[in-house]
Amino acid sequence: MQVLSTLLPYIQLVVAVLLVGAILLQQRGTGLGAVFGGESNIYRTQRGFEKILFTSTIIFAALFIILAILSLLAQ
């Protein structure tokens, strides 16, 4: 249990950095056309890398929450 409580903050830090990176890589902007008044509200499905990135963001968030709870219980 001692090894887990010493490694847990480092694992949580790595997961936090991966979560921030996954969030920042997602493209949610509308582009430069919206600046000049044009809007392109096109609803489309996620495919390929976007879907993998979306799924990994959810997994990293869940893993971060689990690690936070474990770090509270390990004290």
CNS distance restraints for C-alpha pairs under 8 A (distance, minus, plus):
assign (resid   1 and name CA) (resid   5 and name CA) 6.34 0.50 0.50
assign (resid   1 and name CA) (resid  74 and name CA) 7.80 0.50 0.50
assign (resid   2 and name CA) (resid   6 and name CA) 6.35 0.50 0.50
assign (resid   3 and name CA) (resid   7 and name CA) 6.16 0.50 0.50
assign (resid   4 and name CA) (resid   8 and name CA) 5.74 0.50 0.50
assign (resid   5 and name CA) (resid   9 and name CA) 7.56 0.50 0.50
assign (resid   5 and name CA) (resid  71 and name CA) 7.02 0.50 0.50
assign (resid   5 and name CA) (resid  74 and name CA) 6.04 0.50 0.50
assign (resid   5 and name CA) (resid  75 and name CA) 7.55 0.50 0.50
assign (resid   6 and name CA) (resid  10 and name CA) 7.93 0.50 0.50
assign (resid   7 and name CA) (resid  11 and name CA) 6.30 0.50 0.50
assign (resid   8 and name CA) (resid  12 and name CA) 6.05 0.50 0.50
assign (resid   8 and name CA) (resid  67 and name CA) 7.27 0.50 0.50
assign (resid   8 and name CA) (resid  71 and name CA) 6.61 0.50 0.50
assign (resid   9 and name CA) (resid  13 and name CA) 6.10 0.50 0.50
assign (resid   9 and name CA) (resid  71 and name CA) 7.56 0.50 0.50
assign (resid  10 and name CA) (resid  14 and name CA) 6.35 0.50 0.50
assign (resid  11 and name CA) (resid  15 and name CA) 6.26 0.50 0.50
assign (resid  12 and name CA) (resid  16 and name CA) 6.03 0.50 0.50
assign (resid  12 and name CA) (resid  64 and name CA) 6.40 0.50 0.50
assign (resid  12 and name CA) (resid  67 and name CA) 6.22 0.50 0.50
assign (resid  12 and name CA) (resid  68 and name CA) 7.43 0.50 0.50
assign (resid  13 and name CA) (resid  17 and name CA) 6.27 0.50 0.50
assign (resid  14 and name CA) (resid  18 and name CA) 6.24 0.50 0.50
assign (resid  15 and name CA) (resid  19 and name CA) 6.03 0.50 0.50
assign (resid  15 and name CA) (resid  60 and name CA) 6.38 0.50 0.50
assign (resid  15 and name CA) (resid  63 and name CA) 7.46 0.50 0.50
assign (resid  15 and name CA) (resid  64 and name CA) 6.25 0.50 0.50
assign (resid  16 and name CA) (resid  20 and name CA) 6.21 0.50 0.50
assign (resid  16 and name CA) (resid  60 and name CA) 7.75 0.50 0.50
assign (resid  16 and name CA) (resid  64 and name CA) 6.68 0.50 0.50
assign (resid  17 and name CA) (resid  21 and name CA) 6.13 0.50 0.50
assign (resid  18 and name CA) (resid  22 and name CA) 6.07 0.50 0.50
assign (resid  18 and name CA) (resid  60 and name CA) 7.18 0.50 0.50
assign (resid  19 and name CA) (resid  23 and name CA) 6.19 0.50 0.50
assign (resid  19 and name CA) (resid  57 and name CA) 6.05 0.50 0.50
assign (resid  19 and name CA) (resid  60 and name CA) 5.49 0.50 0.50
assign (resid  19 and name CA) (resid  61 and name CA) 6.51 0.50 0.50
assign (resid  20 and name CA) (resid  24 and name CA) 6.13 0.50 0.50
assign (resid  21 and name CA) (resid  25 and name CA) 6.14 0.50 0.50
assign (resid  22 and name CA) (resid  26 and name CA) 6.68 0.50 0.50
assign (resid  22 and name CA) (resid  53 and name CA) 6.38 0.50 0.50
assign (resid  22 and name CA) (resid  54 and name CA) 7.89 0.50 0.50
assign (resid  22 and name CA) (resid  56 and name CA) 7.34 0.50 0.50
assign (resid  22 and name CA) (resid  57 and name CA) 5.68 0.50 0.50
assign (resid  23 and name CA) (resid  57 and name CA) 6.59 0.50 0.50
assign (resid  25 and name CA) (resid  53 and name CA) 7.92 0.50 0.50
assign (resid  26 and name CA) (resid  50 and name CA) 7.27 0.50 0.50
assign (resid  26 and name CA) (resid  53 and name CA) 7.21 0.50 0.50
assign (resid  26 and name CA) (resid  54 and name CA) 7.63 0.50 0.50
assign (resid  30 and name CA) (resid  34 and name CA) 6.42 0.50 0.50
assign (resid  30 and name CA) (resid  39 and name CA) 7.81 0.50 0.50
assign (resid  30 and name CA) (resid  40 and name CA) 7.39 0.50 0.50
assign (resid  31 and name CA) (resid  35 and name CA) 7.92 0.50 0.50
assign (resid  32 and name CA) (resid  36 and name CA) 7.40 0.50 0.50
assign (resid  33 and name CA) (resid  37 and name CA) 6.77 0.50 0.50
assign (resid  33 and name CA) (resid  38 and name CA) 5.23 0.50 0.50
assign (resid  33 and name CA) (resid  39 and name CA) 6.67 0.50 0.50
assign (resid  34 and name CA) (resid  38 and name CA) 4.85 0.50 0.50
assign (resid  34 and name CA) (resid  39 and name CA) 5.25 0.50 0.50
assign (resid  34 and name CA) (resid  40 and name CA) 7.77 0.50 0.50
assign (resid  46 and name CA) (resid  50 and name CA) 5.69 0.50 0.50
assign (resid  46 and name CA) (resid  51 and name CA) 5.18 0.50 0.50
assign (resid  47 and name CA) (resid  51 and name CA) 5.21 0.50 0.50
assign (resid  48 and name CA) (resid  52 and name CA) 6.53 0.50 0.50
assign (resid  49 and name CA) (resid  53 and name CA) 5.98 0.50 0.50
assign (resid  50 and name CA) (resid  54 and name CA) 6.06 0.50 0.50
assign (resid  51 and name CA) (resid  55 and name CA) 6.11 0.50 0.50
assign (resid  52 and name CA) (resid  56 and name CA) 6.01 0.50 0.50
assign (resid  53 and name CA) (resid  57 and name CA) 6.09 0.50 0.50
assign (resid  54 and name CA) (resid  58 and name CA) 6.56 0.50 0.50
assign (resid  55 and name CA) (resid  59 and name CA) 6.31 0.50 0.50
assign (resid  56 and name CA) (resid  60 and name CA) 5.96 0.50 0.50
assign (resid  57 and name CA) (resid  61 and name CA) 6.11 0.50 0.50
assign (resid  58 and name CA) (resid  62 and name CA) 6.20 0.50 0.50
assign (resid  59 and name CA) (resid  63 and name CA) 6.03 0.50 0.50
assign (resid  60 and name CA) (resid  64 and name CA) 5.98 0.50 0.50
assign (resid  61 and name CA) (resid  65 and name CA) 6.30 0.50 0.50
assign (resid  62 and name CA) (resid  66 and name CA) 6.21 0.50 0.50
assign (resid  63 and name CA) (resid  67 and name CA) 6.08 0.50 0.50
assign (resid  64 and name CA) (resid  68 and name CA) 6.13 0.50 0.50
assign (resid  65 and name CA) (resid  69 and name CA) 6.28 0.50 0.50
assign (resid  66 and name CA) (resid  70 and name CA) 6.15 0.50 0.50
assign (resid  67 and name CA) (resid  71 and name CA) 6.05 0.50 0.50
assign (resid  68 and name CA) (resid  72 and name CA) 6.39 0.50 0.50
assign (resid  69 and name CA) (resid  73 and name CA) 6.32 0.50 0.50
assign (resid  70 and name CA) (resid  74 and name CA) 5.99 0.50 0.50
assign (resid  71 and name CA) (resid  75 and name CA) 6.62 0.50 0.50
